[in-house]
Amino acid sequence: MIRILAFVFVATTMGAAHAQATMDQGTSQVFRPADENDLGQFLWINRPVVVFSDSPADPRFSEQMEYLEKGVDMLMERDVVVLTDTDPAAKSPLRQKLRPRGFMLVLIGKDGEVKLRKPLPWTVREITRSIDKTPEREREINRRRGF
């Protein structure tokens, strides 16, 4: 009996550890600093969501990141990559191209075009609804359905 309980405990713990490792790996693939990335590398592969702020201490930035972290599965399903930039002094290429003022959320399509700009945090549900309305996403859904 003790061996069975020990086996069940180990199996449960291993499963939870594997799930956490998979989640951490998925999260690290989704969230990246903006200064290390060029939008060209995401063309037709990912949908970048760029979150700008003048400081990582900005409450709007913190709120937005909480929203995004809670909905990481929905973001991964839609091939979203979240790029963050909280240092205006660094003048990253993304900052120069998108010209944010303070906090700004930018959704960029797989085609490289800006689809949405918001000066306030958005929930993942709001972001994914905007993504699902784009022609690229509609084609992806139809391909999965076999149309």
N, C-alpha and C positions, 0 to 999 in steps of 0.2 A: 504494500500500500504506500509506504513512504517513497519507494522508487517511482511509482506512478505519479505521485504528487510532485516529486522533484522534477520528473520529466515534463509534466504539464507546466510547472513554473518556468523551467528553462526555455521551453518552446514559446511560451507567452512572452517572456522577456526578450528573447531573440527576435520574435516577430515585431515587437514594439521598437526595438533598437534598429531593425532593418527599415521599418517604416519611417522612423525619425531620420535615419541616414539618407533615405531616398528623398524625403521632404527637404532636408538641408541641401542636398545636391540640386534639386529642382529649384529651390529658392536662390541658390547662388548663380544658377543659370539665368534666372529672371531678373535679379537686381544687380546692377552694375554702376560704377561711377561713370559719369558722362565724359570726363577728361580722357579716358582710355579708349573711347569708341568714336568711330566715324560712322555717320549714318549710311554711307555707301555700302558698308559691310552687311547691312540688314535688308537691303533692297530685294524684294520678292521673297524674303525668307521670314522676317519678323516684322511685327508692328511695334515700333518704339513708342513708349510713353515716357516723356521727359518731364521730370519734376524739378523746377528751379526754385531756389530760395536764396535770400541774401545771407542766411545763417542756418545751420542745422538746428538751432534753438528756436526757430520760428514755429509757433504753435500750429500754423497752417501746414507746414512741412511735416511736422510730427503726426498730425491728424491724417494727412494724405498717406503717409507711409504705413500707418496702422491699417487704414482701409485696404491698401494694396496687399499687405502681408496677410490679412485675413482672407482675401479672395485670390490667393496665388494659384489655386487650381483652375479657376475660371480664366485667369490670365494665360496660364500655360496652354489651356485648350485652344486659345485664340492666337497662339504664337506671339505673345506680348513679351517685350523686353523692357524693363523699367530702368531708365538712366537717370541718375540724380546728380545735380550740380548745386552745391551750396556755397560756392566761393566765387563771388563776382570779380575779385581781384585777379584771379587766374586767367580770366578772359578766354575761356575754352572756345574751340571752334563752334560748338553748339550754341553757346551764349552769343557769339558774334552773328551767327546765322539767324537765330530765332528772336534775339533781342528782348529778353524778359525784363520786366520791371518789378522787383520784389518777387513775391510768390507767383508762379505760373505753372499750369499743367498743360502739356502739349501732347496730343495724340497724332502720330504720324502713320499713315497707311503703308502697306507693303510696297506701294508704288513710289514711296518717298515724299508724297505730298502731305502737307499739314491738313488734317481733317478736323481738328478741334483745338481751341485755345480757351482756357478757363483761368480766371484770377482767384478762384476759390477751390478748396478740396472737393473732389467728386468721389462717390462710392464706386466700388468695382461694378456694381450693378448698372450704374449710369454709364460708366465707361464701356462696358461690354454691350450695352444696348446700342450705343453709338457705333461700335465696331460692327455689330451684327447687321446694321442698316447699310453698310458699304457694299458696293457691287462685288469687290474681291471676296468678302466673307460669304456673301450669298452664293457665289460660284463654288467656294470651298464646301459649303453645306450641301449643295446640289451634287457635287462629285461624290461626297460620302454616301449620299442616298442612292447614287447610281443613276442620276438623271443626266 
